Amino acid sequence: MPSQPSRELTPIDNPHPGRNYEVTCDTPEFTCVCPMTGQPDFATVTIAYVPGLKIVELKSLKLYLWSFRNEGAFHEDVTNQILNDLVAALDPVSMTVTTDWLVRGGIHTTVKVSHPQ
């Protein structure tokens, strides 16, 4: 059965819970829709975190990011939502989500949000 977008993030046990190390996941294929114009927006999403007891299963992360494709979202809001959802699922020691948006109307936007603040 083909994969479908999903907002379900699957946490799995951290294989090294006693060690602080950084995991970085990025994709240049993030898309959502501008809530003002309905036009597609494209971004590179970078997620960097120091795991607690859980790490994210990567296929669930891919399907989660895919779930935004047809939704209207402002850059700042979607970046904060991704962080909030990942923190709720994983309870990391720290995490930063950065979205780097392709130029629209001559303006390049990058949004970076971190936990803890």
PyMOL commands that set and color helices and strands:
alter all, ss='L'
color gray80, all
select helices_A, chain A and resi 58-66+75-90
alter helices_A, ss='H'
color red, helices_A
select strands_A, chain A and resi 11-13+23-33+40-50+54-56+94-104+107-115
alter strands_A, ss='S'
color yellow, strands_A
deselect
rebuild
show_as cartoon
